[in-house]
Amino acid sequence: MGLQDKLNDLLQQGLKQVEESVNLDSINDVRVKMLGKKGPITEVLRGMRDLSSEERPKVGQFANEVRDQLTAAIDEQRLKIESAKLNEQLKKEAIDVTLPGNSVAQGQPHVIQQIIDQLVDLFVGMGYVVAEGGEVEEDRYNFEMLNLPKDHPARDMQDTFYVTPEILMRTQTSPMQARTLETHDFSKGPLKMVSPGKVYRRDTDDTTHSHQFHQVEGLVIGKHITMADLKGTLEIVAQELFGDELEVRLRPSYFPFTEPSVEADITCFNCHGKGCSICKSTGWIEVLGAGMTHPNVLKMAGVDPEEYGGFAFGLGPDRFAMLKYGVTDIRDFYQNDVRFLTQFDQKG
């Protein structure tokens, strides 16, 4: 058998092996086996030295054609294998857009913000307007306009963060009552407002106290407003947050900006008045302070106390949240522990 016949046989063997290759490893083996330095084609070509000068170019040209055909076949098969592998991978990784997607965790308002939103929604539904102001306030509005002049002993009840002698971090949201009262046009009707926000007092943080907390304060000024209107309003608030079966009682108290002043208690929502550890066996829980607006507050805002009167109240959303959910340490609300906060769903 001549060299050309041997090369032709090797070509047919190689093409068959290429066709039978099903992965990159096997096609690479064919390339090394057929076209490598120790392959059969190279071995056949070593016999060219025995050929005549006339046969040698013909055989050499044919050998190059055999190499080129095998190389082209190997490259084509490799592309087919790689393409098939890629298509298989894409098929496995394909996304079925008709399937339900993975659920994404969603945030929700902080539990204290939920209480504030619930209170604001309630008051807006009763015709109140919402007045929000800055947390840095003037001494004049934080104290003096609320019947707390300089050196008034009641200022000691609210240990204050002062920025300058006349500028401070507000100790209550009541300054917005003074500001709104000062500008309200009573010819257009009575004033009904609530003011939610953060307040600051120099206090030692413990289980029931914080140097930063929240208030929602309200003010109603008009004609023929009585203590009965105040109690009815507080009953609506208490029942909205804690249930329809609770009662409200008022006890005498003292606040410089109201006269008379009261503390409001609600029936213990845990024992319903029977007495338990939460209400300290009294059957009642103190929830807020309120009273009829002091005539001096009206005078300083330019309102005639002989013609107009009303009431004011201050709610503590932080305390309401503690009472409503049985939280014993107020600091838990500010630790930002998601495991704790996610216990309180949006519906509260």
N, C-alpha and C positions, 0 to 999 in steps of 0.2 A: 504494500500500500504506500503510495506516494505521500509526500508531506502535505500537499493540498487536500488530499482525501482525509488525512488525519485531522487537519485543521477544520475541515467541513464537519467531520464527525464531532469534534469538540464544540463547534458552534452550535450544533443541534442539541448536544447534551446541555450546554450552558443555557440555551434559550428555554429548554424544558425545565431546568432547575429554577430559572428565574420565574417562570410562570407558576411553579409550585410553591414559591416563597410566599408566606402569609404574614410575616412580621419583619421588623427592621433587622432583627438579629439574623434571621435566615437569609435575607437578601444580602446582608453584609458578608455572610459566610460564602455565598456564591461569588461575590466580587473578589474576595481574597483567594478562594480556591481556583477560580478560572483565570484571573488576571494578575495574580501575585507573582513575585519573582520565582517562587518554587512551583508555580502552577504548570499544568500540562501544556499550555500553549507556549510558554517559555521553553519548556523541555523540547518540544517539537522544533522550535526555531533554532535550537543549538545544532540541529542536523543540517542547517543550511550551508555550513562550511564544506559539506561534502558535495554540494550541487555545483553544476557547471555555471560559468559566468552568464550564460544565457537564461538558465532556469531561476537563478537566485533573485533577480528583480521581480519576476512574476510571483514567485512564492512570497517574497517580502511584502509586495503590494496586497496580495490576498490575505496575509497575516494581519496587516493593518486594518483591512476591511472587517475581518473577524473580530478584532479587538473593538473597533468602533461600533459594530452591531451589538456586541455584548454589553459594552458600556452604555449605549443608548437604551437597551432593554432593561438593564439594571436600574438606571436613573428613572426610567418611566415607571417601573414597578415600585421603586421606592416612593415616588410621588403618590401613586395609587394607595400604597399602604399608609402613608402619612395622612392623606386626605381621609381615608376610611377611619383612621384612628381619631382624627379631629372631629369628624361627623358623629362618631359614637360618643365622644366626650360631650359634644354640644347637646346631643340627644338626652344624655343623662342629666345634664345641668339645665335643661330647658325649664322655664317657669310656666306653670299653668296659671294664667291670669284669672281663670274662672274659679280657682280655689280660694277659700277665705284667707285673708292675710293674717300675719302674726299680730296679736294685740299689742298695742303700745301703751305703756304705763302713762297715765295722765295725772297731772297735778291737780290740786284743789285749793281753795282759799284756806288759810290758817284757821284753826278752830275759833280763835278770838275774832278774826275777821268775819267768820260766819255769824257769830253772835251780833257783831256790829251791824252787818248787812240785814240781819233779821229785824233788829230794832229800828234801823233806818227805814226799811220797807214798811214796817208797822206805822211809824209816825207819818211818813209821806202819805200813806193811805188815810190818815186822819186829818190831812190838810196842812201838815207842818212843812216848812221849808228847811233845807239843809244848809248850814253855814259852816264852812271850814276855814280855818285861819292858820297862820304861821306858828311854829313851835317856839320860836324866839319872839318874845312879847315885851311890851313896855310895862314898867311897874304900874303906870297910871291905870291901864286897863286890867291888869292881872289882880291888882289890889285896890287902889284908891276908888275907882269907879264902882267897885263892889262893896263899898262901905268899910274898907280896910285902909284907913289913912296911915301915914308913917308912924311908927312906934306903937301901932295898935297891938295889944297883947295876942290877939288871935293869929297874927302872922307867924307866931311861934308854932302854930299847928301845922304849918306847911313849910318845912325847912327847905330853903330855896337855893337853886344854882343861879348865881348872879354872873352876868357877863360884864356889865358895868353897873354903877350904882342905880341906873335907871333902866337897864335892859337885863332881861332874865330869861331862863328857860321856863315856859309857863308851867305853873303848878296845877292848873285845872283848865278845862276848856271854856270856863265861864267868861273869859275876856271877849269871846265872840258874842256872848249875850249882851255885854255892855256896848260893843261896837255896833251890833245890829239894832239895839234899842235906840242908840244915839241917832241913827239915820232913818229909822222906820217912819213912814207917813201914815199916821193913824186915821187920816181922812179916807184912806182906802180900805180900812178894816183893821181888825186886831192883829197882833203879832203872835205867830205860832212857829217856833223854830227849834231845831235840835242841832247840836254841834258835836260831832264825833272826832276823836283824835288822840294822839299820844300826849302824855303829860310827864313831868319830871319833878322828883323831890329827892332831897338828900336823905336817903334812908338806907339802912343796912339790909341787904338782901337776905331773906330767909324763906321759910316755907310759905309764908303768907304775905310777904312784903317785897317790893322791888323798887329800885330807884327810877325805873321807867315803866309806866303802865298805861292803860287806856281809860278814857271816860266818854260817855255820851250824856251831855247835859242838855236840858230842855228849858224853854221859857215860853210862857203864854201870858200876854198882856192885852187887856181889853177892858170892857166895861162889864160890871156885874159878874165877875168871876169869883168863885168861892172855894173854900177848902173842900167842899163836896166834889167840885170839878177835878181838883187835884187827886183826891182819893179814887175817883172813878177812872182817871187816866192811869194811875198806878196799878189798879186792879186789871185793867186791860193788858198792861205790859207784863205783869206777873203771870197771868193766865196764858198769854201768848208763848212765853218761854217755858213755863213749868207745868201747865195743865189747867183745865177749866175748873177743877174742883178746889183750887187753892183760894184761901181768903187773905185779905190784906188788913193789917192793923197799923195804926199810927201812934207813935209814942212821942211825947214832948222832947225836944232837943234844942241845940243852939248852933246857929250858923250866922255869921255877921251880915250876910246879904239877904236873909229871909227873916220875917217876923209875922206870925209865930213860925217856928221851925219844928220839923218832925223827923223822926227816923221811921222808916217803913219796914215792917216785918211781913213775911209770908208764912202761911202754914207749911210746916216741914214736908217737903215732897217725898221724903223717904218713909216717914212713919205716919204721915197725914194727921199730925197733931197729937199723937199718942206719947211721943217722947222717945228719943233715941240718941246715939252717940253723936250724930251729925248736928242735931239741934241742941245738944247738951241737956237733953231730957226736958226741954221747955215746950216743945211742940211748935216753936217758931224759929225762923231764920231771918236775921237782919240782912236786907239787900240793898238799901239805898237811903240817901238823905234828901229832904225836900222841905218846902215851906212856901208861905206867901211872900212875894217879893217885897223887900224892905222899902219903905217910902224914900229913904235916902238914895237908894239905887236909882229910883225913878227920877228924883230931883236932879241928880248929877247928870243924867242923860237928857235932861230938858223935858221930862214928861210930868204932867201935873198929877200927883198922887191922889188928889181929891176927886179927879175925874176917872183916872185909870188905875187898875190894880191887876194882880195876876199871881201866878205861882211859878216856881222854878224847881228843878229836880236834877240830881246827878246820879247816873248809873255807872257801875263798874263792870264792863264786859269781862274783864279777867276774873273777877269774883263770880260773876254769873256763870262763866264757863266751868270754874271749879265746882260750884254748887250743882250745876246741871249734870256734870259727868262724873262727879265724885272724885275729882283730882285733889290730892292732899298737899301737893307742893307746887306753888305757882311757877317755880323755876323750870318745871318740866315743859312749860309752854315755850320757853325761850332757848331750849337746848338744841332745837332743830333735829331731833332724832326722828327720822322718817317713820320708824317702827311705831313710835308713840303717836305721831300726828295723823297717820293714816287710819287710826281707829275712829276718827270723827269724820263721817261721811258728810257730803254736801247738805243733806237734808237735816243734819244735826239731830 
